[in-house]
Amino acid sequence: MQVLKQQTELTKLIRERRSIKKGYNNKMVTEETVTQLLEDAIWAPTHGMRQPWRFIFVGANQKPDFAKKIASTYPEERKENRENYLNEPNAILVVIMEEGDTQKKQDENFGATACMIQNFQLLAWEKQLGVVWKTNPHIYDPNVEHILGVQEHERIVGFLHMGYFDEQPEKKERIPVRDKFTTFQVG
């Protein structure tokens, strides 16, 4: 017999959060809202307190120029598509991470940054702000890194597309933990 557990507010928030990829309404995502969310999101676990992240905010006023510049790095036949794609969200937050000087530090920095992004997504969801973490090919393009002023010891972890929305996507079930869980056996 399975015991029913009481859902906490945090459990509910984690289970209800969805990536919002499209269907944004016209409500503006402000720099102030994003920085307020980041003030709490950066309390993610971070090895050695390195806090290896930094951010570039692209609001509604900057988005057309930003989209055109990023799209310009694509082949001619894809430029218009990519420009339209980058203009879909209400705002974009570029997340840049310091690379580690060893594989261990690299992994730790990425883990910390991913935790921070999850915090940001949960906090945004709580405010009815939709977010999706995008890792399109342009985040690996040296030309995009140059456009965004990414330094030699940094890398783009993703573009967080953001926007307010009216319709919530359907929940997609997860594989049960028991299907992916074992106990170490001394052999």
N, C-alpha and C positions, 0 to 999 in steps of 0.2 A: 504494500500500500504506500503510495507516494504522499508525503506530508506537504500540505500547502503552506507556502511561506508567505508572510506578509510583505508586500512590495513597499519598499521605502520610496521616497520622492526621487532619490538618485537612481535607484533601480528602474523606476518608471521612465525617467528621463533617458537613461541609456537605451532602454528597449524601444522607446518611441522615436528616437532621433532617426531621421532619414537624410540621405544626400539629396539635395534639391538641385537637379541638373537643368531644369527648364521650367517654363510656366511662371516666371517672375512677374510680379505686378509692377506698377509704376512708383511705388514708395521708395524714396531715396535712401540709400545706405550712406550714412555720414561718416566722415573721418572720426568724429567724436565717439560715435557708437562703437566703431571698430577698436579704437584705442582703449575705451573703457573695458571692452571684452578682453582685450589682450592683457590689461593690467592684472586680471585674475588668471587668464590662461597660462601666463608665464610661471605660475607656481607649480609647474610640472616637475617631476623628478629630473634632476640633471646632475650627472656625475661630476664631482669636483666643483660644483656650482659654476660650471663653464658657461651655462646659458648661451648656447652656441647659435642663436638665431638673431635675425634682423628682418625687417619688413619694409615693403614698398607698397603704399596704398595707391590704388588707381580708382578715383571716384568718377562720377558721371561726367564731370567737366573734362577730365583727362582721358577718358576711355576711348573716344574716337581716334585721337592721335596715337595713343598707346596701341590700339588694335591695328592701325595702319602700319606702324613701325614693326611690330612683331610679325604681322602677316607678310611684310616685305622680305622676310627671311625664307619664305617658302617658294617653291617653284611657281612660275607665272600662272599655271593652270589651277593652282590651289589658293592663291592669294585672296581672291574675293571670298571664297568659302571660309578661310581662316579669319579674315577681318570680320565677317558677319558673326562667326562663332564667338569671337572675343568681345563683340558688342552686345551679346545676349544678356549676360548678368548685369545687375545694377552697379556692381563694383567688383574689383579684383584685389586680392591681397597676395602679393608675391612674397613667399617665404624663402629666405636665403639662410643657409647654414654654414658655419665655419667647419671646414674639413679638419679631421684629426691628423696628427703627424704620425700616427700608427694605426693599424687596422682596428685595434681595440678602441682607441679614442674616436675613430671614424664611426664605428658601430654605436658607441655610447652617445655621440652627438646626434646621430640619426634617431636613435631611440628616444632621446630627450625631446627632439624636435617633433617627432611623431606624437609623443604624449602631449606636448603643448598644443599641437593641432587638434587632437581629440578633445582636449579641454575647451579650445576655442569653439569647436563645432557644437559641443554640448551647451556651452554658455549662450551661443547664438540661438540654438534651437529653443532654449528657455525664453528667449525674447522674440520668438516667431520669425527669426532671420534664418533663411536657408543657406546652407553652405555645401559645396562639393569640392573635394581635394582633387585637382587635375594634375596629371603628370604627362601631358602631351609631349610629343617629340621636341617641341621648341624649347622646353626647359633644359635640354641637353645641348642646345646649339650655341657654339661660341659667339656667334653674331648676336644672339639674344642676350647672352651674358654681357657682351660689350655694351649693348643698348642700355642695359639696366645697371651698369657699373659694378658688376660682380667682380670681386677681387680674385687674385690668383689662388688664395687659400680658402675660397668659398665655392659653394655650389647652390643652384636653385633646387629646392626640395619640391616645390609645387606652386601652382597658382590656385588660390582659394577663390572660386567663383561664388559670389554672394548675391542674394536678393530676397526680398519679401515675396511671399507666395500666398495664393488663395486655396489651392488644393494640395493636400498631403499625399505623397505616393503610397501605394500599398506596401504593407509589411511583407518582407521576404523572410521565410523561415530560415533558421540556422540549423546546421547539422548538430544533433544532440552531442553534448560533451562526452558522454559515455562511449560514443563511436570513435572518439579521438583521444581517449584517456587510458593509460595503463599504469600499473604499479611496478616499480623496479623490483626484480626478483634476483636474489643472490644466486648465482648459478653454478 
